[in-house]
Amino acid sequence: MNRKNVQILSFTRRTVILGGIQLTAISALLGRLYYLQFIKSELYKVQAEDNRINVQLSPPERGVILDRKGAKLVDNQPFYRIVIERGIKDDSLFSLERLATILALPADKTKQLRTQLSQLQPSRALTIKEPITRDEMAIIEFHAPSLPGVGIEAGQVRHYPLGEDAAHLLGYVGAPDAAETEADALLKTPGFKVGKAGAEKLLEDRLRGRAGMRQFEVNAHGLLLRELAREPSIKGEAVHLTIDDELQRFSAERLGEESGSIVVMDVNNGDILTMVAMPAYDSNLFSGGISNNYWKELNDNPKNPLMNKSISGQYPPGSTFKMMVGLAGLEAGIIAPDSSVFCPGHFFLGTHMFKCWKQGGHGSVDLVGALAGSCDTFFYSTAQALGIEAIAKMARKFGLGVPPGLGLTGEKSGLIPSPEWKIKNYKDAWRTGDSINAGIGQGYVLSTPLQLAVMTARIANGGIAVSPNLIMHKERLGEFPEIDVSPDNLAIIQKGMEAVCNQPSGTAYAQRINDEDFLMAGKTGTSQVRRIIQQGVDQSRLPWLDRHHALFVGYAPIEAPKYAISVLVEHGGGGASAAAPIARDVLQKVQEIYS
């Protein structure tokens, strides 16, 4: 083969190889185009639509909270906030630095905002400060030309007309935490608030409402071009509580500067008419974000204004527990209505002496007389004969030692002890002395003011196991079970409570209601904070933290009970002197309101 033919053959082979490579490449390209345009067309169509359409949620207006008669306990008020929107030309960080100088924002706050802004998606806004004053609004408007992306938005802030008077009951709103925002996209909206305590948290699902939606067409840079669709938000519900606005204010004012609690409850349906815990915080300040100084002030206060004492405070019930011991004794046949015990001012268990509060003693007393005069010796004797199991069983029937079920965060169960409980917690056996201490509501026994109100309501209504309720219902009567106790025995306990307030020998006789239509029954209580060996110590001379807690439980009117009350005054000294006068005034007030 000559040289020319060899060259032609070599060229032809190269042409075939190159052509084959080109054909393979073209085939791969066509295959990829087919895959993208036909096989994956739906996926990329959706993604392209997502890039073109921007959906924004419209926060709903939070529902108001009303009292039982329609008065506003919580509503919304307009306010303004400063926001920065992150645009295409990202000069938002520049604006933030300018704002930090103009508003004198703290360095740590500015650093936090800088981080949040850098992570913000285009066309989204970041709240810089809320609420703002009129002066701050004027300053921002003056500097507006040099603050690209900065705007002032109108919003709403929660308003609590009762302020501290109902702070623990109503709670407050605050920014959602990370876990909450992951569960609901609405909560990522700048400035959105959720219930953090009290009724605000309890009713969150009803108060929040439903978010609206706005659809916008955006370009490749995320710039809004036009609005495509709009769905309005739906305002949260208006919820009626069982609380009486007027009585709540009065009760808070009556408790005044004391540290303690007042709970008033309808004995027939369990509605809570007032629940005051003092001292408290101002929910209005929490809604707008509190300062570090205010938070420190609340935390450092020895009277613990951050705790809802009505449901979270656990205290020895003292002599208010004696009704449970007396009723358990009657039910077990350990005592009879006419059984008497001689009180010389003390009670011996072996060589150990348990003192009665009254020096010289009460002499010979029956159950009614022992309740009226709050004779410790009578109940020492009864508790020794009964044992803790019978006492505990009766206490639980009347709501002690079990969760009240109101639904508020922080509810405590109190403590009605048992031999098993003591072994588990103290690695020690239950002793007779423990039962004797429990007989006067001391030792290991603990209760909350709400539980004491429940106990009193169940005594007052003749043994119907009402449960506490905070949300208005059309009908709750008749839905509660009867407590398995003898009506005759319960009547003896009621008679003893009547004597406390209306017989000269009663410990609250000086604090009685004199109006024949409004007469009250009750029981004073004084629970020891520290053991005081010497009798007759003047509590007012002791340091505040060493004084006894003062308690009173009661109900009114006597003839047809409607309202039960529990009053606790922390370190108040004595139930008769500190708690009973408050209970008298509040019970008279609620009867006047609804007479």
C-alpha positions as CSV (number, residue, x, y, z in Angstrom):
1,M,0.0,0.0,0.0
2,N,1.5,3.3,-0.9
3,R,2.0,6.1,1.5
4,K,-1.0,8.1,0.3
5,N,-3.4,5.3,1.0
6,V,-1.9,4.8,4.5
7,Q,-2.6,8.4,5.3
8,I,-6.2,8.2,4.0
9,L,-6.9,5.2,6.1
10,S,-5.3,6.7,9.3
11,F,-7.4,9.9,8.8
12,T,-10.6,7.8,8.4
13,R,-10.0,6.0,11.7
14,R,-9.4,9.2,13.6
15,T,-12.6,10.6,12.1
16,V,-14.6,7.6,13.2
17,I,-13.2,7.7,16.7
18,L,-13.8,11.5,17.1
19,G,-17.2,11.0,15.6
20,G,-18.0,8.3,18.1
21,I,-16.9,10.4,21.0
22,Q,-19.0,13.3,19.8
23,L,-22.0,11.0,19.3
24,T,-21.6,9.6,22.8
25,A,-21.4,13.2,24.2
26,I,-24.4,14.3,22.3
27,S,-26.3,11.2,23.4
28,A,-25.4,11.8,27.0
29,L,-26.5,15.4,26.7
30,L,-29.8,14.5,25.1
31,G,-30.3,11.9,27.8
32,R,-29.7,14.4,30.5
33,L,-32.0,16.9,28.9
34,Y,-34.7,14.2,28.6
35,Y,-34.1,13.3,32.3
36,L,-34.4,16.9,33.5
37,Q,-37.3,17.9,31.2
38,F,-39.4,14.9,31.4
39,I,-38.4,12.6,34.3
40,K,-37.7,15.4,36.9
41,S,-39.9,18.1,35.4
42,E,-42.4,18.1,38.3
43,L,-39.8,18.4,40.9
44,Y,-38.0,21.4,39.3
45,K,-41.3,23.0,38.5
46,V,-42.2,23.0,42.2
47,Q,-38.8,24.3,43.2
48,A,-39.0,27.1,40.6
49,E,-42.5,28.0,41.9
50,D,-41.1,28.1,45.4
51,N,-38.4,30.5,44.2
52,R,-41.0,32.7,42.5
53,I,-43.7,32.7,45.3
54,N,-43.0,34.1,48.7
55,V,-45.5,33.2,51.5
56,Q,-45.7,35.3,54.6
57,L,-47.8,34.6,57.7
58,S,-49.9,37.3,59.2
59,P,-50.0,37.1,63.0
60,P,-53.5,37.0,64.5
61,E,-54.6,39.4,67.3
62,R,-54.5,37.6,70.6
63,G,-57.8,37.0,72.3
64,V,-58.8,39.0,75.4
65,I,-59.4,37.6,78.9
66,L,-62.6,38.7,80.7
67,D,-63.9,38.2,84.2
68,R,-67.2,36.4,84.9
69,K,-69.2,39.6,84.3
70,G,-67.4,40.7,81.2
71,A,-64.8,43.2,82.6
72,K,-61.5,43.1,80.9
73,L,-58.7,41.3,82.8
74,V,-56.3,41.3,79.8
75,D,-56.6,43.2,76.5
76,N,-54.4,44.5,73.7
77,Q,-53.1,48.0,73.3
78,P,-51.4,49.5,70.2
79,F,-47.7,50.1,70.3
80,Y,-44.8,50.7,67.9
81,R,-41.5,48.9,67.3
82,I,-38.4,49.5,65.2
83,V,-37.5,46.9,62.6
84,I,-34.8,46.4,60.0
85,E,-35.6,44.6,56.7
86,R,-32.8,42.8,55.0
87,G,-32.9,43.8,51.4
88,I,-31.1,42.9,48.2
89,K,-28.4,45.5,48.6
90,D,-27.5,44.4,52.1
91,D,-26.9,47.7,53.9
92,S,-28.9,46.5,57.0
93,L,-25.8,45.8,59.0
94,F,-24.8,49.4,58.4
95,S,-28.2,50.6,59.6
96,L,-28.0,48.4,62.7
97,E,-24.7,50.0,63.7
98,R,-26.2,53.5,63.2
99,L,-29.3,52.5,65.2
100,A,-27.1,51.1,68.1
101,T,-25.5,54.5,68.4
102,I,-28.7,56.5,68.1
103,L,-30.6,54.4,70.6
104,A,-27.6,53.7,72.9
105,L,-28.2,50.0,72.7
106,P,-26.0,47.9,75.0
107,A,-23.0,46.2,73.4
108,D,-24.3,42.7,74.1
109,K,-27.7,43.5,72.7
110,T,-26.1,44.9,69.5
111,K,-23.9,41.8,69.1
112,Q,-27.0,39.6,69.4
113,L,-28.9,41.6,66.9
114,R,-26.0,41.6,64.5
115,T,-25.9,37.8,64.6
116,Q,-29.7,37.5,64.1
117,L,-29.6,40.0,61.2
118,S,-26.8,38.1,59.4
119,Q,-28.8,34.9,59.5
120,L,-32.1,36.6,58.3
121,Q,-33.5,35.7,54.9
122,P,-33.9,38.5,52.4
123,S,-37.1,40.5,52.6
124,R,-37.6,39.5,56.2
125,A,-37.6,41.9,59.1
126,L,-35.9,41.8,62.5
127,T,-37.3,43.6,65.5
128,I,-34.7,45.9,67.0
129,K,-36.7,47.4,69.9
130,E,-40.3,47.2,71.2
131,P,-42.2,49.1,72.4
132,I,-40.7,52.5,71.7
133,T,-41.5,55.9,73.1
134,R,-42.7,58.9,71.1
135,D,-39.3,60.5,71.5
136,E,-37.6,57.4,70.1
137,M,-40.1,57.4,67.2
138,A,-39.3,61.0,66.5
139,I,-35.6,60.3,66.5
140,I,-35.9,57.4,64.0
141,E,-38.1,59.5,61.7
142,F,-35.5,62.3,61.8
143,H,-32.6,60.0,60.9
144,A,-34.7,57.9,58.4
145,P,-32.7,59.1,55.3
146,S,-29.5,57.6,56.7
147,L,-31.1,54.4,57.9
148,P,-31.9,52.3,54.8
149,G,-34.1,49.3,55.6
150,V,-35.2,50.7,59.0
151,G,-38.9,51.1,59.6
152,I,-41.5,51.7,62.3
153,E,-44.2,49.1,62.6
154,A,-47.5,49.2,64.5
155,G,-48.2,46.2,66.7
156,Q,-50.1,45.3,69.9
157,V,-48.9,44.7,73.4
158,R,-50.8,42.9,76.2
159,H,-52.3,45.1,78.8
160,Y,-53.2,44.0,82.3
161,P,-55.5,46.5,83.9
162,L,-55.1,44.9,87.4
163,G,-51.3,45.0,87.3
164,E,-49.9,43.2,90.3
165,D,-53.3,42.5,91.7
166,A,-53.7,39.5,89.4
167,A,-50.2,38.9,88.1
168,H,-49.8,35.3,89.2
169,L,-53.3,34.4,88.2
170,L,-53.2,35.9,84.7
171,G,-49.5,35.4,84.0
172,Y,-47.8,37.1,81.1
173,V,-46.6,36.6,77.5
174,G,-43.1,36.4,76.1
175,A,-41.0,35.4,73.1
176,P,-41.3,31.7,72.3
177,D,-38.3,29.5,72.9
178,A,-36.5,27.5,70.3
179,A,-38.5,24.3,70.8
180,E,-41.8,26.2,70.3
181,T,-40.6,28.0,67.1
182,E,-39.6,24.7,65.5
183,A,-43.1,23.3,66.1
184,D,-45.0,26.3,64.6
185,A,-43.8,28.6,61.8
186,L,-46.0,31.4,63.0
187,L,-43.9,31.7,66.2
188,K,-40.9,32.8,64.0
189,T,-42.7,36.0,63.2
190,P,-40.8,39.0,64.6
191,G,-42.2,40.1,67.9
192,F,-44.7,37.2,68.2
193,K,-45.5,36.4,71.9
194,V,-47.0,33.3,73.6
195,G,-48.3,32.7,77.1
196,K,-45.6,32.0,79.6
197,A,-47.4,31.7,82.9
198,G,-50.8,31.8,84.5
199,A,-54.0,31.9,82.4
200,E,-52.1,33.2,79.4
201,K,-50.3,29.9,79.2
202,L,-53.2,27.8,80.3
203,L,-55.4,29.2,77.5
204,E,-52.7,29.6,74.8
205,D,-54.5,27.4,72.3
206,R,-57.7,29.5,72.6
207,L,-56.1,32.9,72.8
208,R,-53.6,32.6,70.0
209,G,-56.0,32.6,67.1
210,R,-55.2,31.5,63.5
211,A,-52.6,33.1,61.3
212,G,-53.4,34.7,58.0
213,M,-51.4,34.3,54.8
214,R,-50.1,36.6,52.1
215,Q,-48.5,35.4,48.9
216,F,-46.1,37.6,47.0
217,E,-44.3,37.2,43.6
218,V,-40.6,37.7,44.0
219,N,-37.7,38.0,41.5
220,A,-34.5,36.0,41.6
221,H,-33.0,38.3,44.2
222,G,-36.0,37.9,46.6
223,L,-37.4,41.4,45.9
224,L,-41.2,41.6,46.3
225,L,-42.9,42.3,43.0
226,R,-46.6,42.0,43.7
227,E,-49.1,40.5,46.0
228,L,-50.8,37.4,44.6
229,A,-53.2,36.4,47.4
230,R,-54.3,37.3,50.9
231,E,-56.1,35.3,53.6
232,P,-57.0,37.2,56.8
233,S,-56.0,36.1,60.2
234,I,-58.6,35.0,62.7
235,K,-58.5,36.7,66.1
236,G,-58.1,34.5,69.2
237,E,-61.1,33.7,71.4
238,A,-62.4,36.0,74.2
239,V,-62.3,33.8,77.2
240,H,-64.3,34.4,80.4
241,L,-62.7,33.4,83.7
242,T,-64.6,32.7,86.8
243,I,-62.8,35.5,88.6
244,D,-64.7,38.6,89.8
245,D,-62.7,41.7,88.9
246,E,-64.0,43.8,91.8
247,L,-63.4,41.1,94.4
248,Q,-59.9,40.4,93.0
249,R,-58.9,44.1,93.4
250,F,-60.4,44.3,96.9
251,S,-58.7,41.1,98.0
252,A,-55.3,42.3,96.8
253,E,-55.8,45.6,98.5
254,R,-56.8,43.9,101.7
255,L,-53.7,41.7,101.7
256,G,-51.7,44.8,101.2
257,E,-48.0,44.6,101.9
258,E,-48.3,41.2,103.5
259,S,-46.7,38.1,101.8
260,G,-49.4,35.6,101.4
261,S,-52.5,34.3,99.5
262,I,-56.3,34.7,99.4
263,V,-58.5,32.2,97.5
264,V,-62.3,32.4,97.3
265,M,-64.2,29.6,95.8
266,D,-67.9,28.9,95.1
267,V,-68.7,25.9,97.3
268,N,-71.3,24.5,94.9
269,N,-69.5,24.5,91.5
270,G,-65.9,25.1,92.3
271,D,-65.6,28.4,90.5
272,I,-62.7,30.5,91.8
273,L,-63.9,34.0,92.4
274,T,-60.5,35.4,93.5
275,M,-57.0,34.1,93.7
276,V,-54.5,36.6,95.0
277,A,-50.8,35.9,95.7
278,M,-48.6,38.7,97.1
279,P,-46.2,40.3,96.6
280,A,-46.3,40.0,92.8
281,Y,-44.8,41.4,89.7
282,D,-46.3,43.7,87.1
283,S,-47.3,41.6,84.1
284,N,-47.3,44.8,81.9
285,L,-43.5,45.1,82.4
286,F,-43.0,41.4,81.5
287,S,-45.0,41.8,78.2
288,G,-42.6,44.5,77.0
289,G,-39.5,42.7,78.3
290,I,-38.1,43.5,81.7
291,S,-34.8,45.0,82.6
292,N,-32.0,43.2,84.3
293,N,-32.4,45.4,87.4
294,Y,-36.1,44.6,87.8
295,W,-35.4,40.9,87.4
296,K,-32.7,41.1,90.0
297,E,-35.0,43.0,92.3
298,L,-37.7,40.3,92.0
299,N,-35.2,37.5,92.6
300,D,-33.6,39.1,95.6
301,N,-36.8,39.9,97.4
302,P,-37.1,37.6,100.4
303,K,-40.9,37.5,100.0
304,N,-40.5,35.7,96.7
305,P,-42.8,37.8,94.4
306,L,-42.1,35.4,91.5
307,M,-43.9,32.5,93.2
308,N,-47.7,32.0,93.0
309,K,-48.2,31.2,96.7
310,S,-51.8,30.1,96.1
311,I,-50.9,27.1,94.1
312,S,-47.1,26.6,94.6
313,G,-46.6,27.6,98.2
314,Q,-46.7,24.5,100.5
315,Y,-47.2,25.2,104.2
316,P,-48.0,23.2,107.3
317,P,-51.8,23.8,107.6
318,G,-51.7,24.0,111.4
319,S,-55.0,24.0,113.2
320,T,-57.0,24.3,109.9
321,F,-56.2,20.6,109.6
322,K,-58.0,19.7,112.8
323,M,-61.4,19.3,111.0
324,M,-59.9,16.4,109.1
325,V,-58.7,14.7,112.3
326,G,-61.9,15.3,114.1
327,L,-64.0,14.0,111.2
328,A,-61.7,10.9,110.8
329,G,-62.2,10.3,114.5
330,L,-66.0,10.4,114.3
331,E,-66.0,8.2,111.2
332,A,-63.8,5.6,112.9
333,G,-65.8,5.7,116.1
334,I,-62.7,6.7,118.1
335,I,-64.6,9.7,119.4
336,A,-68.3,10.7,119.6
337,P,-69.9,14.1,119.4
338,D,-70.1,14.2,123.2
339,S,-66.6,12.7,123.9
340,S,-64.5,14.9,126.1
341,V,-60.8,15.2,126.8
342,F,-59.3,17.1,129.7
343,C,-56.6,19.5,128.6
344,P,-54.2,20.7,131.3
345,G,-52.1,22.6,128.7
346,H,-50.1,19.6,127.5
347,F,-50.2,16.0,126.4
348,F,-47.7,13.3,127.3
349,L,-46.4,10.5,125.1
350,G,-44.3,8.5,127.5
351,T,-42.0,11.1,129.0
352,H,-42.2,13.4,126.0
353,M,-44.5,16.4,126.5
354,F,-46.5,18.0,123.6
355,K,-47.7,21.4,124.6
356,C,-51.1,22.9,123.9
357,W,-50.9,26.5,122.6
358,K,-53.0,27.7,125.7
359,Q,-51.0,27.9,128.9
360,G,-53.0,26.3,131.7
361,G,-55.1,24.4,129.1
362,H,-58.7,24.3,128.1
363,G,-60.1,22.1,130.7
364,S,-62.6,19.4,129.7
365,V,-63.7,19.9,126.0
366,D,-65.7,18.0,123.4
367,L,-65.1,18.1,119.7
368,V,-67.1,21.3,119.0
369,G,-65.4,23.0,122.0
370,A,-62.0,21.8,120.8
371,L,-62.5,23.2,117.4
372,A,-63.8,26.5,118.8
373,G,-60.9,26.9,121.1
374,S,-58.4,25.1,118.9
375,C,-57.4,22.8,121.7
376,D,-54.2,20.9,120.7
377,T,-54.5,18.3,123.4
378,F,-57.9,17.1,122.1
379,F,-56.4,16.4,118.7
380,Y,-53.1,15.0,120.0
381,S,-55.2,12.4,121.8
382,T,-57.5,11.7,118.8
383,A,-54.5,11.4,116.4
384,Q,-52.7,9.0,118.7
385,A,-55.8,6.7,118.8
386,L,-56.5,7.0,115.0
387,G,-53.0,6.6,113.5
388,I,-51.8,8.3,110.4
389,E,-53.6,6.0,107.8
390,A,-57.1,7.0,108.9
391,I,-56.2,10.7,109.1
392,A,-54.5,10.6,105.6
393,K,-57.5,8.8,104.0
394,M,-59.9,11.5,105.3
395,A,-57.6,14.3,104.2
396,R,-57.3,13.0,100.7
397,K,-61.1,12.7,100.4
398,F,-61.3,16.5,101.0
399,G,-58.6,17.4,98.5
400,L,-55.4,17.5,100.5
401,G,-52.3,15.7,99.3
402,V,-53.6,15.4,95.7
403,P,-53.2,17.8,92.7
404,P,-56.1,20.3,92.6
405,G,-56.3,19.9,88.8
406,L,-56.7,23.6,88.0
407,G,-54.3,23.4,85.1
408,L,-52.0,26.2,86.0
409,T,-48.3,25.6,85.7
410,G,-46.7,25.3,89.2
411,E,-49.5,23.6,91.0
412,K,-48.2,21.6,94.0
413,S,-49.8,18.6,95.6
414,G,-48.9,19.3,99.2
415,L,-48.1,16.3,101.4
416,I,-50.2,14.0,103.4
417,P,-47.5,11.6,104.7
418,S,-47.6,7.9,105.3
419,P,-45.3,5.3,106.9
420,E,-44.1,4.2,103.4
421,W,-43.4,7.8,102.5
422,K,-41.2,8.3,105.6
423,I,-39.2,5.1,105.0
424,K,-38.6,6.1,101.4
425,N,-37.6,9.7,102.2
426,Y,-36.0,9.4,105.6
427,K,-35.1,5.7,105.9
428,D,-36.9,5.7,109.2
429,A,-40.1,4.1,110.6
430,W,-43.2,6.1,111.3
431,R,-43.6,6.8,115.0
432,T,-46.6,7.6,117.2
433,G,-45.1,11.1,117.7
434,D,-45.3,11.7,114.0
435,S,-49.1,11.0,114.1
436,I,-49.5,13.3,117.1
437,N,-47.7,16.1,115.3
438,A,-49.9,15.5,112.2
439,G,-53.0,15.7,114.4
440,I,-52.5,19.5,114.7
441,G,-51.3,20.0,111.1
442,Q,-47.6,20.1,111.9
443,G,-44.8,17.7,111.3
444,Y,-44.6,16.5,107.7
445,V,-48.1,17.6,106.6
446,L,-48.1,20.3,103.9
447,S,-50.9,22.0,101.9
448,T,-51.3,24.8,99.5
449,P,-53.8,27.7,100.0
450,L,-55.9,26.4,97.0
451,Q,-56.1,22.9,98.6
452,L,-57.3,24.4,101.9
453,A,-60.0,26.3,100.0
454,V,-61.1,23.1,98.3
455,M,-61.2,21.3,101.7
456,T,-63.3,24.1,103.2
457,A,-65.7,24.1,100.2
458,R,-66.3,20.4,100.5
459,I,-67.0,20.8,104.2
460,A,-69.4,23.7,103.6
461,N,-71.4,22.0,100.9
462,G,-72.1,18.9,102.9
463,G,-69.6,16.6,101.4
464,I,-69.7,17.2,97.7
465,A,-66.3,16.7,96.1
466,V,-66.2,20.0,94.1
467,S,-63.0,20.6,92.1
468,P,-61.6,24.1,91.5
469,N,-62.3,25.8,88.2
470,L,-61.0,28.9,86.5
471,I,-62.8,29.0,83.2
472,M,-66.5,29.8,83.0
473,H,-68.8,27.0,82.1
474,K,-72.6,27.1,81.5
475,E,-73.2,24.3,84.0
476,R,-71.1,22.4,86.5
477,L,-73.7,21.7,89.2
478,G,-74.4,18.0,89.8
479,E,-71.3,16.7,88.1
480,F,-69.3,16.1,91.4
481,P,-69.4,12.9,93.4
482,E,-70.5,12.7,97.0
483,I,-67.8,12.1,99.7
484,D,-68.3,8.9,101.6
485,V,-68.8,10.4,105.1
486,S,-71.8,10.6,107.5
487,P,-73.8,13.8,107.1
488,D,-74.3,13.8,110.8
489,N,-70.6,13.7,111.5
490,L,-69.9,16.4,108.9
491,A,-72.6,18.6,110.6
492,I,-70.7,18.3,113.9
493,I,-67.6,19.7,112.1
494,Q,-69.7,22.5,110.7
495,K,-71.0,23.3,114.1
496,G,-67.5,23.5,115.5
497,M,-66.5,25.9,112.7
498,E,-69.5,28.1,113.4
499,A,-68.5,28.2,117.1
500,V,-65.0,29.4,116.1
501,C,-66.5,32.6,114.8
502,N,-69.7,33.1,116.7
503,Q,-69.2,31.8,120.2
504,P,-67.3,33.8,122.8
505,S,-64.9,30.9,123.3
506,G,-64.1,30.8,119.6
507,T,-60.6,31.9,118.5
508,A,-62.0,34.1,115.8
509,Y,-65.0,35.5,117.8
510,A,-63.4,39.0,117.9
511,Q,-63.2,38.9,114.1
512,R,-66.7,37.7,113.3
513,I,-69.1,39.2,110.8
514,N,-71.9,40.9,112.7
515,D,-74.5,41.1,109.9
516,E,-77.0,38.3,110.6
517,D,-77.4,37.7,106.8
518,F,-73.7,37.3,106.2
519,L,-72.5,35.2,109.2
520,M,-69.4,33.1,108.6
521,A,-67.9,29.9,110.0
522,G,-64.2,29.1,110.0
523,K,-61.1,27.9,111.6
524,T,-57.9,29.7,112.6
525,G,-54.5,28.2,112.1
526,T,-51.0,29.0,113.1
527,S,-48.2,26.9,111.7
528,Q,-44.7,26.9,113.2
529,V,-41.8,27.9,111.0
530,R,-39.3,27.3,113.7
531,R,-39.8,25.4,116.9
532,I,-40.2,27.8,119.9
533,I,-39.8,26.1,123.2
534,Q,-41.2,28.9,125.4
535,Q,-44.9,29.5,125.3
536,G,-46.4,33.0,125.0
537,V,-43.6,34.4,122.8
538,D,-44.6,37.7,121.3
539,Q,-44.3,37.0,117.5
540,S,-44.0,40.6,116.6
541,R,-40.7,40.8,118.5
542,L,-39.2,38.0,116.4
543,P,-37.4,38.4,113.1
544,W,-39.9,38.3,110.2
545,L,-38.6,34.9,108.9
546,D,-38.9,33.3,112.4
547,R,-42.5,34.2,112.9
548,H,-45.3,31.6,112.5
549,H,-47.5,31.5,109.4
550,A,-51.0,32.7,110.0
551,L,-53.9,30.9,108.4
552,F,-57.7,31.0,108.3
553,V,-60.3,29.0,106.4
554,G,-64.0,29.6,106.4
555,Y,-67.3,29.9,104.6
556,A,-70.4,32.0,104.4
557,P,-73.2,32.4,104.9
558,I,-73.8,29.8,107.6
559,E,-77.4,29.0,106.7
560,A,-76.8,28.3,103.0
561,P,-73.1,28.3,102.3
562,K,-72.0,29.8,99.0
563,Y,-68.4,30.9,99.4
564,A,-65.3,29.3,100.9
565,I,-62.1,31.1,101.6
566,S,-58.5,30.4,102.6
567,V,-56.2,33.1,103.8
568,L,-52.5,32.7,104.4
569,V,-50.2,35.4,105.8
570,E,-46.6,34.3,105.7
571,H,-44.9,34.9,109.0
572,G,-48.0,36.7,110.1
573,G,-47.7,35.5,113.7
574,G,-51.2,34.2,114.5
575,G,-54.2,33.1,112.5
576,A,-56.7,34.9,114.7
577,S,-54.9,38.2,114.6
578,A,-53.5,38.3,111.1
579,A,-55.5,36.0,108.8
580,A,-59.0,36.0,110.3
581,P,-59.7,39.8,109.9
582,I,-58.7,39.6,106.2
583,A,-61.0,36.6,105.6
584,R,-63.9,38.4,107.4
585,D,-63.6,41.4,105.2
586,V,-63.3,39.5,101.9
587,L,-66.2,37.1,102.8
588,Q,-68.4,40.1,103.7
589,K,-67.4,41.8,100.4
590,V,-68.2,38.8,98.2
591,Q,-71.6,38.5,99.8
592,E,-72.3,42.2,99.3
593,I,-71.4,42.0,95.6
594,Y,-73.7,39.0,95.0
595,S,-76.5,39.8,97.5
